[in-house]
Amino acid sequence: MLKKILLSCASFCAVLNSYAQTSNPTKSTTTISGYIDGYYRALTKDGNGTHNNFTSFTNSSNSFNLGMASIKIDQTYGKFSSTIDLGVGKRVEEFSYNDKDLLTNIKQITLSYAASKRIKLTAGKFLTHIGYELLDATANRNYSMSYGFSYGPFFHTGIKADISLGGKSALMIGVVDPTDYSTINSSPKYIIAQFSTASKNEKLKAFFNFLHGDITSQYNIVLTASISKKLSLAFDGSLNSQKNAAGNSNWHSEAFYLNYDFSDKIGLTIREDFFSDRKNNPIGIGNLNATTISGKIKFNKLTLIPELRLDNSNTALFNSKTGMATSASSMLIAAVYTF
């Protein structure tokens, strides 16, 4: 499906170029942005040759790693807009785990049309609407990821409509291929949807997210609250149901976030993260809880994120020098440079 979208985008750009040369010029704007991030992660206890990590993007220990080098190009032309978002590094490789070759490096590629003041149509590959955390390190307060993010969808390929309902409320609905595929020969499609709303001053926001297909369904809610200029809170909860040979199976996750900024340059985030395989153990990691404390130290375009994380399991899931253990801890420091 992505190949068809790319061909359609190329044809459309050629038509636009021809039209621009033979008619009154329409204002066009282009914005380029990007970032580079890297990190060093160390286990506080000997992992006996393993990384003791069951979440995304930090599957390493005692080594320096490039997270991702990313560049994003946003272009608008009248009622049309497009985005090309590319990345290089382990982060995008894990994100595009079903893809091969150059498709692995495509985070997003979309073409949008503002059909009216209230409706915008978008086609292409785009990041999932589900969850509080995002792929890019620049968009998160913690550097390591939650369990809910790691086992939920990463992206979708298809078409969606964003509809303004007036006031602070909006609706998104779309039809997409099975999750986390840039291109796949599959007739069954998935339905995605989101209803979002906020208080008049936007200090309270709510996002109700939905995904349904022949194999997987997921219900997700994200709540955010801005208590003051320094303090904010967030909640991210998901229930995921899957069909497999053993019958229906499901998991659920809940993550709580407390963000406190001492100043514009120094901040602190505490995340309390819960994950549970409720039935038929679809993922195979049982019940887990992780406490993550992350700092934020800004130097103009450079941000340092020192982080301490403690994971606990109801079973002996983690490796240690003396055998299996029910807990593991790690420290990391990440650097994110934006441009």
Secondary structure as UniProt FT lines:
FT   HELIX           2..22
FT   STRAND          28..43
FT   TURN            48..49
FT   STRAND          63..77
FT   TURN            78..79
FT   STRAND          80..88
FT   HELIX           90..95
FT   TURN            96..98
FT   HELIX           101..105
FT   STRAND          106..114
FT   STRAND          119..127
FT   HELIX           137..139
FT   HELIX           147..151
FT   STRAND          155..166
FT   TURN            167..168
FT   STRAND          169..176
FT   TURN            179..180
FT   STRAND          190..198
FT   TURN            200..201
FT   STRAND          204..212
FT   STRAND          216..226
FT   STRAND          231..244
FT   TURN            245..246
FT   STRAND          247..261
FT   STRAND          266..279
FT   STRAND          287..299
FT   TURN            300..301
FT   STRAND          302..313
FT   STRAND          318..320
FT   TURN            321..322
FT   STRAND          323..325
FT   STRAND          327..338
//
